[in-house]
Amino acid sequence: MAKETVEMAETDAGPARITWHRAKKPRLVLAVSHGAGGGIEARDLQALASVLPGHGVTVALVEQPWRVAGKKVAPAPKTLDIGWRGSWPALAEPGLPVIAGGRSAGARVACRTAVELGAHAVLALSFPLHPPGRPEKSRAGELLGAGVPTLVVQGGNDPFGKPEEFPEGSYELIEVPYGDHGFAVPKRAPVDQDQALAVITDGVVAWTASLG
């Protein structure tokens, strides 16, 4: 596990907190934020922070200002974008290409701001294609409009959008079999939780290697 260092970033939405997991010889930075219902303790974010530094990718886990302030409910998308934008200069400090990433609401933020911020690519974990049970309220436009190389990692049983529901586009998609929105798999599934997380980390390692 890479040694953790923590720094604060001042944004127009309040201070954000960045937890760094640094690679010894980094070639990329993956800056990744959490969703609206949890923080950087999410299993997929922690798995990536544990594995990627060993493959030349420094991981920066970004906590949005509302989480740092101890609030329980995420603010409007516009405010999430403000918090992410304000964090970006600190994330670009190493002078390396930065992949914008996030899970759920954080994935939407990464897609919406990628071109504007000069992101090298986008990693969208559990992209919320639509609210559960409301496929007509599609957010596909945000994903398709990312404008940079994009990888979606989606649980096979995600109520916010199963892999087969995603429209055709220039992005790549990895399915985590039996995974829900948090990539949890049922105890009776043919894959266990560690195997499900390995699908995520192995896929992201291979994808980041392909980015150069």
Steps between C-alpha positions, in 0.01 A plus 500: 500500500635840404561742783208739549540876514211741543464858384217751485397691188305823528204520261211741452278232658721469809812295574543163331727228639742302284649171622802405290620145436818564304680273256879487532549581131165646388405544136137597562280637776150360555295759685177336610207622706213331682127485446207680659436226756847431637863601512844382401462191719306337211641153424586578138682823581701334775587206274628733228702701753659177622585348161568777246808660662682171439436551129630854467172679570477739794146504642348812653173437686305826502239575766252763390455804729157384618653179635789687663242724670323195644178538304291194424341607172684595183431844350379571147712383203612857429651524852671162459661630181622810686663286769668280238625794296648658810686180586649457154805732530621299801451175308705621204796599721726205415506614136369162383194423286195481726211258450175642636306230680206451727239256613128567445440876538877546491511326160247749366713790628811354332316466167349848512831676570761284321560713192481829688762388755729329251457149640706232326210251522194415711438202726127465572426252780133402539386773262138578598348474154153566643323505837391148606187400316502816286686409179327785318702749708826417327831673577672340202571844355748573779689177435498533122610862528809434713719576198804297615580125520252357748470173689172403668511231769146383573344235720297240316205559736532877545146645537632835374579340164602149404777460241257393228304823545792721401486659155766445238785745521874546477557401864609161635291305752599233750224299669542384858289181506213504751618831646253759628550878503772463766648194325379273780426147379247259655644228725358233270654650186762291317755779562595624844564860608876480452457365149255778417747763619775332297288545187502873575867538587627273221285681247609845610869396510476375140310809386746744657786309338331548162485877555881525488 
